[in-house]
């Protein structure tokens, strides 16, 4: 069992975008940031139920396969679920559609807990107002011996990294500049100590950094 992080960032280290509008809630930059991952065969099958075999099959797809493999529970922040956008709507069911791609228990860190939300396909969202250590303990208990993934966003990931709780960190660096947003690496000087680090470049130009204890 391992505590894992997989995150996509820009060349200048940002893991979020800031150009969203009511007309374009994801913004122009988000597809640029996650485009190589979304284009993979694995993601298309898992998220879009595309069984035609379409999608890229190179190194990006290998990391996409690893993203989903062996995960028994997920932890995410309120922003990744979408609670920041609809904080007072008790009927808001998140960004992920009626059948989210996680298919495991998901623990959402929020200051506004709500009842568990069971979705189609095996995903149940649990909303917790607690510490990251307590959330991790609950996720480990629910994972049944499998890995726990800290999915994001970058603020939550940085908290786990600063606390020394992450065994495996995979960062996919997209060859774009965003210029603003939430940066992953702030206040993490010397993070590489204690990890073996491998870097690989995919056909898309994405650089995959893998940190393993």
C-alpha positions in Angstrom: 0.0 0.0 0.0 1.3 3.5 -0.9 0.2 7.1 -0.7 0.3 8.4 -4.2 -0.1 11.8 -6.0 -0.5 12.3 -9.7 -0.7 15.9 -10.9 -0.4 17.9 -14.1 1.4 21.3 -14.0 2.7 23.9 -16.4 6.4 24.6 -17.1 6.2 27.4 -14.6 4.8 25.1 -11.9 1.1 26.0 -11.9 -1.5 23.3 -11.4 -4.5 25.5 -11.7 -5.8 27.9 -14.3 -7.3 31.4 -13.8 -9.0 32.3 -17.1 -12.4 30.8 -16.4 -15.6 32.7 -17.3 -19.3 32.0 -16.8 -19.5 31.2 -20.5 -16.4 29.0 -20.4 -16.2 27.5 -16.9 -13.0 25.6 -17.6 -11.2 28.4 -19.5 -9.0 28.2 -22.5 -5.9 27.1 -20.5 -7.3 24.0 -18.8 -7.5 21.9 -22.1 -3.9 22.9 -22.8 -2.8 21.8 -19.3 -4.5 18.4 -19.4 -4.7 17.8 -23.1 -2.1 15.1 -23.4 -3.7 13.1 -20.6 -7.2 13.5 -21.9 -6.0 12.3 -25.3 -4.8 8.9 -24.0 -6.7 5.7 -24.8 -6.9 4.9 -21.1 -8.6 8.2 -20.1 -11.0 8.0 -23.0 -12.1 4.5 -22.0 -12.3 5.3 -18.3 -13.9 8.8 -18.4 -15.8 8.9 -21.7 -16.5 5.1 -22.1 -14.9 5.2 -25.5 -14.2 1.5 -26.3 -13.3 2.1 -30.0 -9.5 2.0 -29.2 -9.1 5.7 -30.1 -6.5 7.7 -28.2 -2.8 7.9 -27.8 -0.9 4.8 -26.7 2.6 6.1 -25.9 4.3 7.1 -22.6 1.4 9.4 -21.6 -1.0 6.4 -21.8 1.4 4.3 -19.7 1.2 6.9 -16.9 -2.6 7.1 -17.4 -2.8 3.4 -16.9 -0.8 3.7 -13.7 -3.0 6.5 -12.5 -6.0 4.2 -12.3 -4.2 1.0 -11.3 -4.3 -0.3 -7.7 -6.2 2.6 -6.1 -8.5 1.7 -3.3 -9.5 5.2 -2.1 -9.1 8.9 -3.1 -8.6 12.1 -1.1 -9.4 15.5 -2.7 -10.1 19.1 -1.7 -13.4 20.9 -1.9 -12.3 22.8 -5.0 -11.5 19.6 -6.9 -15.0 18.3 -6.2 -16.5 21.7 -7.1 -17.8 22.9 -3.7 -16.2 26.3 -4.0 -18.4 27.0 -7.0 -21.6 25.9 -5.4 -21.0 26.1 -1.7 -24.7 26.5 -0.6 -26.4 24.2 -3.2 -27.3 20.9 -1.4 -28.1 19.3 -4.7 -24.7 20.0 -6.3 -23.2 16.6 -7.2 -19.7 17.7 -8.3 -17.9 18.2 -11.7 -17.6 14.5 -12.4 -21.0 13.5 -13.8 -23.3 10.8 -12.7 -20.6 8.1 -13.0 -17.3 9.5 -11.8 -14.1 7.8 -13.0 -12.8 7.0 -9.5 -15.0 3.9 -8.7 -13.7 3.9 -5.1 -14.5 5.8 -1.9 -13.5 9.5 -2.2 -12.9 11.6 0.9 -13.5 15.3 0.2 -11.9 17.8 2.6 -14.3 20.7 3.3 -15.4 23.1 6.0 -19.0 22.4 5.0 -19.6 18.7 5.5 -22.7 17.1 3.9 -24.1 13.6 3.8 -22.3 10.9 1.8 -23.1 11.0 -1.9 -23.3 7.6 -3.7 -22.8 7.7 -7.4 -23.1 5.2 -10.2 -20.1 3.0 -10.9 -18.8 2.5 -7.3 -17.8 6.1 -6.3 -19.1 7.4 -3.0 -18.1 10.9 -1.9 -17.6 11.4 1.8 -17.3 15.0 3.0 -15.0 15.6 6.0 -14.1 18.6 8.1 -11.0 17.2 9.6 -7.2 17.1 9.4 -5.2 15.5 6.5 -3.9 12.9 8.9 -7.4 11.8 10.0 -8.6 11.9 6.4 -5.7 9.7 5.4 -6.4 7.2 8.2 -10.0 6.9 7.0 -9.0 6.5 3.4 -6.4 3.8 4.3 -9.1 1.9 6.2 -11.5 2.1 3.2 -8.8 1.2 0.6 -8.7 -2.5 1.6 -4.9 -2.7 1.3 -4.7 -0.9 -2.0 -3.1 2.5 -2.6 -4.6 5.8 -1.5 -4.3 8.6 -4.0 -4.3 12.3 -3.0 -5.9 13.6 -6.2 -5.7 17.4 -5.6 -5.9 20.2 -6.0 -2.4 21.5 -5.5 -3.1 23.1 -2.1 -4.2 19.8 -0.6 -1.3 18.0 -2.4 1.2 20.4 -1.0 -0.1 19.9 2.6 0.5 16.1 2.2 3.9 16.7 0.7 5.0 19.1 3.5 3.8 16.6 6.1 6.0 13.9 4.5 3.0 11.6 3.9 3.5 10.9 0.1 5.3 7.7 -1.0 5.0 8.3 -4.7 4.7 11.6 -6.6 4.1 11.7 -10.3 4.1 15.2 -11.9 3.3 15.6 -15.6 4.8 18.9 -16.8 2.9 20.2 -19.9 5.0 22.3 -22.3 3.0 25.5 -21.7 3.3 28.6 -19.6 0.4 29.8 -17.5 1.9 32.8 -15.6 -0.5 32.6 -12.7 -2.6 30.3 -10.6 -1.7 28.0 -7.6 1.9 26.8 -7.9 2.7 23.2 -6.7 6.3 23.7 -5.6 6.0 26.7 -3.2 7.5 26.1 0.2 8.7 22.7 -0.8 12.4 23.4 -0.9 14.5 20.2 -0.7 11.5 17.9 -1.4 13.6 15.7 -3.6 15.6 14.5 -0.6 14.6 11.0 0.3 13.1 10.2 -3.1 14.6 8.5 -6.2 13.6 10.7 -9.1 13.1 9.7 -12.7 12.4 12.0 -15.7 10.9 10.9 -19.0 9.7 12.8 -22.0 6.6 11.6 -23.8 5.7 12.0 -27.5 3.4 14.9 -26.6 6.3 16.9 -25.2 5.0 16.3 -21.6 7.8 15.6 -19.1 6.9 13.0 -16.5 8.7 13.3 -13.2 8.4 10.3 -10.9 9.4 10.6 -7.2 9.6 7.3 -5.3 10.7 6.7 -1.7 
